[in-house]
Amino acid sequence: MSPGRRERGLVRPYVVTDGRAYPTRNTFDLVTLVMAHPDRPLTGLGPEKRRVMELCLGGALSVAEVSGYLELPVSVTKVLLGDLVDSGHVSTRSPIPAADVPDTQLLQEVLDGLRARL
């Protein structure tokens, strides 16, 4: 066990998630963005959920980033995020998909057309 874990105290993941292994919704990817709603009260939230709120109030973070900052496994983080989404404390959004790459043939035709005009 690393010294950092001994100093913080070891809390088992199933304690953090109230014994649940899966989130209430399975829509979180590693790059799903998480945004906190500052108007929601923090009363009744556990320390990990409060920490998620503190982290995400500064701006959108990915699930992977939240997990890293919390120093918890991604699976545990997803359970916490599912609870926070259900309670309205955070909202999530998939990242903007990469644009489709245009067909090479089409680009070549455009290039040829431009060269012909110049």
C-alpha positions as CSV (number, residue, x, y, z in Angstrom):
1,M,0.0,0.0,0.0
2,S,1.4,3.4,-0.9
3,P,1.9,6.0,1.8
4,G,-0.7,8.3,0.3
5,R,-3.4,5.8,0.7
6,R,-2.5,5.1,4.4
7,E,-2.6,8.9,5.1
8,R,-6.0,9.3,3.4
9,G,-7.5,6.2,4.8
10,L,-8.6,3.3,2.6
11,V,-12.2,3.5,1.6
12,R,-13.4,0.5,-0.4
13,P,-15.1,1.4,-3.7
14,Y,-18.3,-0.5,-2.7
15,V,-18.6,1.8,0.3
16,V,-18.4,4.9,-1.9
17,T,-21.1,3.5,-4.3
18,D,-23.3,2.1,-1.5
19,G,-22.6,-1.4,-2.7
20,R,-23.6,-0.8,-6.3
21,A,-21.3,-1.9,-9.2
22,Y,-23.1,-0.2,-12.1
23,P,-24.5,3.3,-12.6
24,T,-28.2,3.8,-12.9
25,R,-27.6,4.9,-16.5
26,N,-24.8,3.5,-18.7
27,T,-24.3,6.4,-21.0
28,F,-20.9,7.6,-19.7
29,D,-17.9,7.2,-22.0
30,L,-14.4,8.2,-20.9
31,V,-14.7,11.4,-22.9
32,T,-18.3,12.3,-21.8
33,L,-18.2,15.9,-20.5
34,V,-19.6,16.6,-17.0
35,M,-21.0,20.0,-16.0
36,A,-22.1,20.9,-12.5
37,H,-25.2,23.0,-11.8
38,P,-24.2,25.6,-9.2
39,D,-27.7,26.3,-8.0
40,R,-28.2,22.8,-6.6
41,P,-27.8,22.4,-2.8
42,L,-24.9,20.2,-1.6
43,T,-26.7,19.0,1.5
44,G,-27.0,15.3,1.7
45,L,-24.1,14.6,-0.7
46,G,-21.3,12.4,0.4
47,P,-17.7,13.7,0.3
48,E,-16.9,12.2,-3.1
49,K,-20.0,13.7,-4.7
50,R,-19.2,17.0,-3.2
51,R,-15.8,16.8,-4.6
52,V,-17.2,16.1,-8.1
53,M,-19.4,19.2,-7.8
54,E,-16.4,21.3,-6.7
55,L,-14.3,20.0,-9.6
56,C,-17.0,20.5,-12.3
57,L,-18.0,24.0,-11.1
58,G,-14.8,25.3,-12.7
59,G,-15.9,24.1,-16.1
60,A,-16.7,20.9,-18.0
61,L,-14.5,17.9,-17.3
62,S,-14.4,14.5,-18.9
63,V,-15.3,11.4,-17.0
64,A,-11.7,10.3,-17.2
65,E,-10.5,13.6,-15.7
66,V,-13.0,13.5,-12.8
67,S,-11.9,9.9,-12.1
68,G,-8.3,11.0,-12.1
69,Y,-8.9,13.9,-9.8
70,L,-10.9,11.8,-7.4
71,E,-8.3,9.0,-7.5
72,L,-11.1,6.5,-7.9
73,P,-11.6,3.8,-10.5
74,V,-13.7,4.9,-13.6
75,S,-16.4,2.4,-12.7
76,V,-16.9,4.0,-9.3
77,T,-16.9,7.5,-10.8
78,K,-19.6,6.4,-13.3
79,V,-21.8,5.3,-10.4
80,L,-21.3,8.6,-8.6
81,L,-22.0,10.6,-11.8
82,G,-25.1,8.6,-12.5
83,D,-26.4,9.5,-9.0
84,L,-25.6,13.2,-9.5
85,V,-27.3,13.2,-12.9
86,D,-30.4,11.6,-11.4
87,S,-30.5,14.2,-8.7
88,G,-30.0,17.1,-11.1
89,H,-26.6,18.2,-9.7
90,V,-24.7,17.6,-12.9
91,S,-25.5,17.2,-16.6
92,T,-23.5,15.4,-19.2
93,R,-22.9,15.7,-22.9
94,S,-21.1,13.6,-25.4
95,P,-18.2,15.3,-27.0
96,I,-18.6,16.9,-30.4
97,P,-18.0,14.2,-33.0
98,A,-15.1,14.7,-35.4
99,A,-16.2,15.9,-38.8
100,D,-16.5,13.3,-41.5
101,V,-13.5,13.5,-43.8
102,P,-14.6,14.5,-47.3
103,D,-14.0,12.1,-50.2
104,T,-10.5,12.4,-51.7
105,Q,-11.8,12.3,-55.2
106,L,-14.1,15.3,-54.5
107,L,-11.2,17.3,-53.1
108,Q,-9.1,16.5,-56.1
109,E,-11.9,17.6,-58.5
110,V,-12.2,20.9,-56.6
111,L,-8.4,21.4,-56.7
112,D,-8.3,20.7,-60.4
113,G,-11.2,23.1,-61.0
114,L,-9.5,25.9,-59.1
115,R,-6.2,25.3,-60.9
116,A,-8.1,25.5,-64.3
117,R,-9.5,28.9,-63.4
118,L,-6.2,30.4,-62.3
